[in-house]
Amino acid sequence: PVNALRLSYGGMSVKAEVIFVPVPEYYELPTDPKNPWGISLNGMNCEMNHHTPSKRISHSEYGARLCAYLNSVDFSFCALRTYNKIPAFSLAGITPEGLLSVDAYYGRMTMLGTDLSVSAGNFVIRAEAAAYLDMLHTPKNYMGAAKRGNDLVSLIGVDWYPGNDWTLMLQYCHTHIFGDDELSDYHNSGMATVNISKALLRNTMKLGAFGRIDCANNGAFFIRFNAEYQLTDDIAITLGYDWFRADAGMFALYKDNSEVWGKVKYSF
């Protein structure tokens, strides 16, 4: 949950809203070496020194969005004055315990975005684009101060509903960073996602597979297979398998984390 104030106005075809977040929240990154999902830099465990903005009204987040819902076409425009939620890292030194001491910085930035959704029979075509202006980036090899750059993120996706409770979703997201070569991030990177699902036994069982493919790192991927069974109206049982394969990129941190997992959910 996010503590925020949101005000919206409009009817069935047009809607406008503004949002105000007095105290921004940031991602919590695990760094405990015993945590298999912990963050490491260059394969070494680290200790984070978070430099978050002070809790002042001048550091609040705010934005606005205008949406239109027409026959077979939906689109919107939005703007947000915010902070990067994932920090930019800068190496500060080595702790007495032998851990990397890393400074984590959060900087003010502006996001301008638009999206479009078009329905055509059993298909839905989606497109999005967002510009992140003056965004903080990690310097190359984590050396030196965090650097600012402008990012352009674009996405195209297709959803297919062929019937018989099948769903297939495909999308591709591309990021281009305008800046010098001293950034640790790629100037161009892409991420493809695939989601396929099927409902069985009068919708009491759902089978699915969701995959993300890192196109910038030799097809590194993460795939989650899962099967959910609605035992009763209140109890659902899910079994799954997470498969990682990567030699570089974001998935390389978790290349040894392939696992079988289970979940029991009770709703009331």
C-alpha positions in Angstrom: 0.0 0.0 0.0 1.0 3.6 -0.7 0.0 6.5 1.6 -1.3 9.0 -0.9 -4.1 11.4 -1.7 -5.9 10.9 -5.1 -8.6 13.0 -6.6 -10.4 11.9 -9.8 -13.1 13.4 -11.9 -14.9 12.4 -15.1 -17.5 10.2 -16.6 -17.7 7.0 -18.7 -15.5 8.2 -21.6 -13.1 10.7 -20.1 -11.4 10.7 -16.7 -8.8 13.0 -15.1 -7.0 12.4 -11.8 -4.2 13.9 -9.7 -2.2 12.2 -7.1 -0.1 13.5 -4.2 2.3 11.3 -2.2 3.6 13.2 0.9 6.3 10.7 1.9 7.9 8.7 -1.0 8.6 5.0 -0.5 11.6 3.1 -2.1 12.3 -0.5 -2.9 13.8 -2.5 0.0 16.8 -4.4 -1.2 18.0 -7.4 0.8 21.8 -7.5 1.4 22.1 -10.3 3.9 24.6 -12.8 2.5 22.5 -15.7 3.8 19.5 -14.5 1.8 19.5 -16.3 -1.7 17.7 -13.2 -3.1 20.2 -10.7 -1.6 21.9 -8.1 -3.8 25.6 -8.4 -4.6 28.0 -6.3 -6.7 30.5 -8.0 -8.9 29.7 -11.2 -7.0 30.6 -9.7 -3.6 28.3 -9.2 -0.7 27.7 -5.5 0.2 26.4 -3.2 2.8 24.1 -0.4 1.6 24.2 3.2 2.8 20.9 4.6 1.7 20.8 8.4 0.9 17.1 8.9 0.8 15.6 12.5 0.6 14.5 13.9 4.0 10.8 13.7 4.8 9.9 17.2 3.9 6.9 18.5 2.0 9.2 19.8 -0.7 10.3 16.2 -1.4 6.8 14.9 -2.0 5.7 13.2 -5.2 2.8 14.5 -7.4 1.4 13.8 -10.8 -1.6 13.8 -13.1 -3.3 11.6 -15.7 -5.9 12.1 -18.4 -7.7 9.0 -19.7 -10.1 8.5 -22.6 -12.2 5.3 -23.1 -13.7 5.2 -26.6 -15.2 2.4 -28.7 -12.4 -0.2 -29.0 -9.7 2.3 -28.2 -8.4 3.5 -24.8 -5.5 5.9 -24.3 -4.1 8.2 -21.6 -1.4 10.8 -20.9 0.4 11.2 -17.6 3.1 13.2 -15.9 4.8 12.5 -12.5 7.3 14.3 -10.5 9.0 11.5 -8.5 12.3 9.8 -7.5 14.0 6.7 -8.8 12.8 3.8 -6.7 15.8 1.6 -7.4 18.9 3.5 -6.3 22.0 4.4 -8.2 25.0 2.7 -6.7 28.4 4.1 -6.0 31.3 2.1 -4.4 32.4 3.7 -1.1 35.0 1.2 0.1 35.4 -2.0 2.1 33.9 -2.5 5.6 36.0 -4.1 8.5 34.0 -7.2 7.9 35.2 -7.5 4.3 31.9 -6.3 2.7 31.6 -3.8 -0.1 30.4 -0.5 1.3 28.0 0.9 -1.3 26.3 4.3 -1.3 22.7 4.1 -2.7 21.4 7.4 -4.1 17.9 8.6 -5.0 17.4 11.6 -7.2 14.5 13.8 -8.3 13.2 13.0 -11.8 10.3 13.7 -14.1 8.3 11.0 -16.0 6.1 11.8 -19.0 4.1 8.9 -20.4 1.3 7.8 -22.7 -0.4 4.5 -23.5 -2.8 3.1 -26.1 -5.0 0.0 -26.1 -6.9 -1.2 -29.2 -9.4 -4.1 -29.3 -9.7 -6.1 -32.5 -11.8 -9.2 -32.3 -10.0 -11.7 -30.0 -6.9 -9.5 -29.9 -5.9 -6.5 -27.8 -3.0 -4.5 -29.0 -1.2 -2.4 -26.4 1.5 0.3 -26.7 3.2 2.4 -24.1 6.0 5.0 -24.0 7.6 6.9 -21.2 10.4 9.5 -20.9 12.4 9.5 -17.6 14.0 12.9 -17.5 17.1 13.6 -15.4 17.2 10.1 -14.0 20.1 8.9 -11.8 22.3 6.1 -13.1 25.0 3.9 -11.6 28.5 4.9 -12.9 30.5 2.3 -14.8 32.2 -0.3 -12.5 30.4 1.6 -9.6 33.3 4.0 -9.4 32.6 7.8 -8.9 29.4 9.7 -8.4 26.0 8.7 -9.8 25.3 10.2 -13.2 22.2 11.7 -14.7 20.7 10.8 -18.0 17.4 10.8 -19.9 15.7 7.4 -20.6 13.1 6.5 -23.2 11.1 3.3 -22.5 8.7 2.0 -25.1 6.5 -1.2 -25.1 4.4 -3.1 -27.6 2.2 -6.0 -26.6 -0.5 -8.3 -28.0 -3.0 -10.2 -26.0 -4.9 -13.1 -27.6 -8.1 -14.7 -26.2 -8.8 -17.6 -28.6 -11.6 -19.1 -26.5 -11.9 -22.2 -24.4 -10.3 -20.3 -21.5 -7.0 -19.9 -23.2 -5.0 -16.6 -22.8 -1.7 -15.7 -24.6 0.1 -12.4 -23.9 3.3 -11.3 -25.7 5.1 -8.0 -25.2 8.5 -6.4 -25.8 9.9 -3.5 -23.8 12.9 -1.5 -25.1 15.0 1.1 -23.1 17.3 3.7 -24.6 19.5 5.8 -22.4 20.7 9.1 -23.6 24.0 9.8 -21.9 27.8 9.3 -22.0 29.6 5.9 -22.0 30.4 6.2 -18.2 27.1 4.7 -17.3 26.9 1.0 -16.1 23.6 0.5 -17.9 23.3 -0.5 -21.6 22.4 2.4 -23.9 20.0 0.0 -25.5 18.4 -3.0 -23.8 15.3 -5.1 -24.4 13.1 -7.4 -22.3 10.5 -9.7 -23.8 7.7 -11.4 -21.8 5.4 -14.3 -22.5 2.4 -15.3 -20.5 0.2 -18.3 -21.4 -2.6 -19.7 -19.2 -5.4 -22.2 -19.5 -8.4 -22.8 -17.1 -9.7 -26.4 -16.6 -12.3 -28.3 -14.6 -14.9 -25.5 -14.7 -12.2 -22.9 -13.8 -11.2 -24.6 -10.6 -7.8 -25.4 -12.0 -5.5 -22.9 -13.8 -2.3 -23.8 -15.5 0.1 -21.1 -16.5 3.7 -20.2 -17.6 5.2 -16.7 -17.4 8.6 -15.9 -18.9 10.9 -12.9 -19.1 13.8 -12.9 -21.7 16.7 -10.5 -21.3 17.4 -9.7 -25.0 20.5 -7.7 -24.1 22.3 -10.6 -22.4 22.3 -13.6 -24.8 18.7 -14.6 -24.1 19.1 -14.9 -20.3 15.7 -15.8 -18.9 13.4 -16.4 -16.0 10.4 -18.7 -16.4 7.7 -19.5 -13.8 5.5 -22.5 -14.3 2.5 -22.8 -11.9 -0.7 -24.8 -11.4 -3.4 -23.5 -9.1 -6.3 -25.5 -7.8 -9.3 -24.0 -6.1 -10.0 -26.6 -3.4 -12.9 -24.7 -1.9 -14.3 -21.2 -2.3 -11.9 -20.1 0.4 -8.8 -22.3 -0.1 -6.5 -22.3 -3.2 -3.4 -24.5 -3.5 -0.6 -23.5 -5.9 2.5 -25.5 -7.0 5.2 -24.0 -9.2 8.7 -24.1 -10.5 11.0 -21.1 -11.1 13.7 -21.6 -13.7 16.7 -19.1 -14.1 19.3 -19.3 -16.8 21.8 -16.4 -17.2 25.5 -15.6 -17.4 25.1 -11.8 -17.3 22.5 -9.1 -16.6 19.9 -8.9 -13.9 19.0 -12.6 -13.9 22.7 -13.6 -13.3 22.3 -12.6 -9.7 19.8 -15.4 -9.3 21.2 -18.0 -11.7 21.4 -20.5 -8.8 17.9 -19.8 -7.5 15.9 -22.2 -9.6 13.4 -23.8 -7.2 10.2 -25.7 -6.7 7.7 -23.9 -4.5 4.2 -24.2 -3.1 1.6 -21.9 -1.7 -1.7 -22.3 0.2 -4.0 -19.3 0.3 -7.0 -18.9 2.5 -9.4 -16.0 1.6 -12.0 -14.6 4.0 
